[in-house]
Amino acid sequence: MARYRTSTGELVSKAYIDRMVRITKALVLSEQREEYGYNFCEECSKSSGVRLDCAHVESVDSCQKNGYADKAWDKENIKIKCRKCHQEQDGLDIRSSFSQAGAAVG
């Protein structure tokens, strides 16, 4: 089983990282909803009629590879973005995703 080093030198499994990321994403969404009464894209401020994602500023893969896996679940490294802003951040082709409906956290 693959293990990744945290900034303190601790070794953690991919399953642990994934679990902590899921917990932190839910926390980020919950804190925004508690503070403002609704969730919205931190980039463009859209809230209704758009998919919202929890986007990593620095990717989970990069955090794992660079020896600070714990940054993957750091609240400061996770931003709420609409699908369009998230895909623009990641450099993906956004045209193909607009036909999909629903909400996603990922």
GIWO-V216576 format. One record per helix or strand. SS is the DSSP state (H for helix, E for strand). FROM is the first residue (numbers start at 1). TO is the last residue. If there is no record, write none. Layout:
# GIWO-V216576
ss={SS | SS}
from={FROM | FROM}
to={TO | TO}
This chain:
# GIWO-V216576
ss={E | E | H | E | H | H | H | E | H | H}
from={3 | 11 | 14 | 52 | 60 | 69 | 75 | 78 | 83 | 95}
to={5 | 13 | 36 | 56 | 65 | 73 | 77 | 82 | 90 | 97}
